[in-house]
Every structure is written in C-alpha cells, then in structure tokens.
Amino acid sequence: MTSQVDQSEAVDGSDGGEGRAGSAPPSARQGRPVKPVRRLDRVIIRFAGDSGDGMQLTGDRFTSETASFGNDLSTLPNFPAEIRAPAGTLPGVSSFQLHFADHDILTPGDAPNVLVAMNPAALKANLPDVPHGAELIVNTDEFTKRALAKVGYAADPLADGSLDAFRLHRVPLTTLTLEALKESGLARKDAERAKNMFALGLLSWMYHRPTHGTEAFLRQKFAKKPDIAEANILAFRAGWNFGETTEDFAVSYEISPARLPAGTYRNISGNLALSYGLIAAAERSGLPLFLGSYPITPASDILHELSRHKNFGVRTFQAEDEIAGIGAALGAAFGGALGVTTTSGPGVALKSETIGLAVSLELPLLVVDIQRGGPSTGLPTKTEQADLLQAMFGRNGEAPVPIVAPATPAECFTAAVEAARIALAYRTPVLLLSDGYLANGSEPWRIPDVDELPDLAVDFATGPNHELEDGSQVFWPYKRDPRTLARPWAVPGTPGLEHRIGGIEKQDGTGNISYDPANHDFMVRIRQAKIDGIEVPPLEVDDPAGRARVLVLGWGSTYGPITAAVRRVRADGGHVAQAHLRHLNPFPANLGAVLKAYDRVIVPEMNLGQLALLLRAKYLVDAQSYNQVRGLPFKAAQLADVLHAAIGTLETEDQR
C-alpha cells in the first residue's frame, strides 16, 4: 500500500473532531451522537491470542491502514515456535505489536498502551508487559473454568480484582460476532473465526483507521469464497459499530499523520525489502537473478517473494537441502548470474564449505543470513544477533568474507544493493546479516527513484588478458584488477577464455593447481588484502553537542532501541554519542579513531558480546558489552538506564 507525502502542505489530521471523514461504514453515524475524540501523539497496541486466532492477519491489516493514513510505525510480530500448539495454552500464544505515531519513531515500543487478549492464555502471557493504567480489551467468552485452569488461573482475573489497576473492557467478542453473522448461513465454527475481524473493527473505530482498504483486502483474499469474505466484512463492520454505540468506550483517539520527507511511501517488512533490493541489484547490474534456497524460518519469505517475479528474469530453485541450494547459486554465479542463497544460522553452518569454495573461486555470491536464536535448531521464530563470529570465521582456512548488516526493515533494501555492489566489484561472496526482528517487522519505506540506485554494471572478460614471453596472448583467470584486486569474470562458453577453477589452491595469475608454499602464502594474503581494501563509507557519529564522553555503538537491528534510548538520555539532559555499523568486514577506516575519541564505549548486542570481542581484539579498546539473548529486541528504557549509569560512573570518577 502506498501513499504520497508532500511537505509543501501542512497536514495535521484535523477534521473538526470527527476524525474519520469518509472512513466509517455506511451505517455507523446516521442519527447517532459523536463521542469525544482525544488527540494522542503515539500509541502502542498489541493483539494476542491463539496461533489460530488470526492475530498476525489482524495486526497486518491494522498496520496497512495505519501506513495508508500516513503515520510513522514500527511492528513486532511474535510467533509461537510450534506450528500448531494446543489451543488455549501459553506456548501457543501469538501476538502482534504495533507502535504508530505522528512523529518519527524507531521501535515497536517497550510496553503496550492497549492489549487485546482473545483468551486467558493471551492475557497471562502478555500482562507482565502491560503498565498500570493501560487498556485491556478481553474476550470474555473464552474465560471458562476449563480455559482458566489450562493456564494456571486459580480464579477468574476478570472478577477477582487483580486487574483493577488497568482500564478493563469486558467484550464478548465471540458472542457478538456470532450475533452479527446469524443471517450469514455459515456454520457456527466458521462464523467464530471472524472474531478477529470484529476486534479489528473495534480498534479501527477507536483509532480512526480507514476501513475501505480492509474491506477490499478481504474481498480479494476470499475471492473464491465470497460468503466467507462478506461474513468477515460484516464482523469487521459490527466491531466498528460496537465501538460507536457501546457505553463502555467513552472516547476514541486520533493520531495525526507523521511529517515524513516528501515521496511515495509504502509499508514494508524487512524480508520484502530485501527481496526488492535483490531484484533492483539484478536490474542495475544487467544480470539475471538466481536464488538457490532451502526453506528455513525466518528466511523462507524471501524465496516465496522472489518466486513471484519471473517477469524480472528471476529464477528461484527450492533445493533439497542447504548445501544443494548454495551449490546451485554458486554454479549460477560461475555462469554469469547474480547468485544468491538465503538461510538462517543453522543453514550457514551447512553452507560453510561452499562459502569457502566461493572464496577460492573468487566469484560473486550473496549469502543472506536471517539470524535466529541458537544453537542448533534453537528458537526458530525468535530473533538474535548471534551469527557475527560465524560469519567472520565460520570456514576452514583463511577465508575472509565481507559482511553487511541492515539496521531497519526498510534498510534491508539498500543493504541488499550494497552487498551486490561489493560482490560484483570485488568478485567475492558477501554475507548479509539480517535477523528475525527486521525480517518480520515493518515500517514506512520511501520508494527510491531508479536514478538514486548505484550503477552495478559488470564488465565480463571478452578476450585474452596476458601476453607470454613468446608474444602469444592468453587468458589468465587470476590476473587481478590493480585497484580492486578482483580477478576477471569469464562466462563459460566464451571462445578463447577456457580456464580451470576449483577448490584446490591456484597459482597466482595462471590459475593452475599449485602446492607451492610461497604461492599459497601469497594467495592467502592477497585474498585478505582484497577484502581489507573494499571501499566502505566512513562511520558517522551522532554527537550534536560535541560534549559526550560515552559512545554507544551498535550494529544490525539494535539501531531502533539504541536510538530511542539515546533520545531519552538527551531529553533528560545527558550527553551521549551514537554510531551504528552497517559494514562489519571490513570495518570503516575511521572506526579506530572514533572509538579512541570517547572515554567509554558501550556495545549493546543480542548475543554475548561478539562485536565487542572483535573491537577489543582489533583496536585494543575497553569496549563494554551490554547483552541479552531472550529472543526479543531490547527495550529503549533498559538501554537508557545503562547509558545513564555509564555517564554517572564517569562523573563520579571525576569527583574522586
């Protein structure tokens, strides 16, 4: 869904207190008093229920309408690890959190202002995150003795006073949905499934979300089952009307559109942005895109998305295993395509030998790792940043590989293009480290003009490149470009460019098999020099006052929580500098100087300190780790406390 934002016109969302002009169902307002509207600058909503309750679909639809309205937003889908856990149990709870605002935001929020709980399990699993005073919308129909006992409630929390600190709304969602659909002709079980649309309608009324997009979506999604489509639309409208008429909801809320830079925007997830970035890179390079992949959570969506774009010359191959996937991608690269393979941490382990082969062959190859919790199978649906050292060193021998890491879901697009630039220019495999938080999270993305994208055109070898002592002209597959140290890329079948490549060490220049110790030493060093010489932008430091003594340095998806924490510290009068790495191998040339310019360097990571380890080893600085491996992103408040403590420690030391 796209929307135009033109900053030449001031838009504040004001509509005389109505807040929903043109967005309400036709029956919603006729002859009814208008409830008071309260303006907010932001809100955090979490939908929670069984994995079969449609919470992800509900959140996606609310997000799409929020994006079309023009709010800035950030989302956090949270899936159960089990494909279908027993209904009504804590392991089966699925949730979707959305933070949207009238200003620039960076995270899905630390704690929800509104929790929609479809059953006791959803309430119990999520209530610890909800601050006192927040709104609870609870489906009372599911609070039966059996359901309460299943999750360990000794008494009904809706009746024992334990929720008195919250603004509790008891809503019989199932009963109201069945009443709305009693004339639909659907069986009771099918009708009950629409209760998530009732909840979506209610929340859409509460926060003045447009409705026509959701109705159009439902008609398209259930085009082959029009009775199901109309039932969901009826439930959606019933939820909207319930909010309008019930006395339990005394006010509705309005969050004006955000002031974003001018352009055409759409809501986008990290995996979708990455897919589009790969297609854009192929188009800008003039190469066909080949994806060799094996399905694995949370990377599978890239395979699904790219398979839809054959019109761009994209070929996707779902291999029988991880090794076959990368082998096919490397073969495609040998044949002159932009070869890509996608996976998560367990798959990188299986692909490691072929990545080493790609280092030896010196062919462009993109290896996309959507990180998840480990080790082994680990936490398939939870996020983590624990593959950095694997990406750096997870191969036999000296096999250096460039590493690129996006910071936001939208930035996955530019990271894919940047990874392709490096791979094609320097003839090397490149690891792109995203993670589950970025992959499934979403935010507004300004669609770039084609002219903004770099030219990635490739010059293939077309003829001999070396003259022998006898004057004859030959092709040497390992004769290097003096600037990039990249070897020539010769498409098989080009007359006169026959050559041998493989996994056994090559002689410099000729590419002949070599066991010579001096040659091996040279080839190891020149492959490392090639990676060290990759041109990457200098590290930018945000230190507006120039008075900070503490630097917080992050990489990957920690960008949002870190930046939100830095804003909090500065709002409290503290001075802190921030920098964020997008290139992890090689590091930006000025990184060492940046680190030494501050008295204290804090490195938050969703691992046990992998980047901090690299910084300590390379730059001999006392980088201090702040770590968590809970399968969830950091909260801004906890990072702000860490930064306040670091600043306070320095001030205390100065007073001694």
C-alpha angles and dihedrals in degrees: 000000000000134000134186120236118191114182091198087081120058110228120187100162092243116153104163095277096304095098096182108064108167095358105087125095110262094253097047106090110022110127095345128121116249114244120227116275120218119201118225131180094215144352138194118214127185123194113199135177144111117325086250095052094084097244093149092051090047091050093045092053094047088048093050093052090046090052092049089051089058104247121142109243147176127194139201116196111192116197129191114245093231117080090225115000117190110287116261096018129123094241089056097057115122122190141182122199123196127187115190131171149165090250140044112299131179110192140042087248135263098252134009122250088200128033120191106198116189095189143000092273091056091049095048095045094050106030094087088065095051117093121223112270094035122126121258118197106191131186099229094190090074096052096096124147091253094050092047093050092049091066097036103261108151091190135020106272089205090064108027098071095247090122097050091112090065134065097250122200113190106204123173092216096171094048093046091048093050090049091051091050100040091111095044096089092230122138114255093252093052092046092051090059090069093066090099088061089051088054090047091052091050093050090044088057093046094054102030096246118171114256108195093077093056093048091050090048092052093050090051095044093051097033091133091048105044092170090059091046093052092045091055091047090050090051091047092052091045090056090050092049091046090058090048096050109030119095091217091079105054098174140024126214136233128203112184122225116276123251101244128169112276116274146085112299137192134178110255139177124219096252092048092048090049091051091051090047091055091050091048091050091052091049093048092048095045090232130127113250117234123187119193108186147152117213114259133154125281097012101055095092090070090059090047093050098045091049087066094061107068087132087074093053093260117156119194125193121191101205128204092246143355095270093053090048095057092038090058091046092051090048089052089052090052087053093054103266131123096257119206135176125186129202146125131253098289089051093050088059090056093044095049097099092051091047086055089050089053089052089054094044089046094219127148112259132159117216110190115199115189096194123223136172117292177124109181110340088343117158106344096188099037129086130242141156096219101122100074096099090042089054091048100044110005096120136075118261126002101324110155117192128184115243127208124184126189118218102207137023092257091047089062085082095058091040090058091050091047092049089052091049092055095043094050098041097044100030096234141122112259127203117217112198115203123149142212093269093057094037096057100026121089141202139165113290125198106224107233125227114249090242089062091063120089122254105251098178113155127217108213119202109265104177147356116321104186136058119214125216090263090057096253120138120234139168117249111194093200100046104123138223104246093224104042099020086226118148120230119275110225119187111226112254096036105136113250095011098093110146144157126242131168146127099290115093115275131218112249110262102357097054091221117149108271134188094175110132094216092050092049091050090050095048092049091051096045093050088053091046090052091057093042089053097055109126111238129166118266117262112266118219123205106211104138098176095039089222101100120123094179121071121194111203124189143166135205122355095354087083095091099049092041093051092046089050092049090052090052093050093049091047087056090053098260124137116227133154124218134202130169128201120223093167115055098170114060098019117221110277093242097050095100093052091048093052093049092051093072133064094221131026118196118194115192113196138166089232135056096282109297099151090042089055091053093047093049092049097046103035103024092229126143095245108180118215127220108188145178132170101186097127089251133092122258120270116238092228094057092049091048089055090052092051093046089052092050092050091047092050092055091048091050091050090052091055094055 
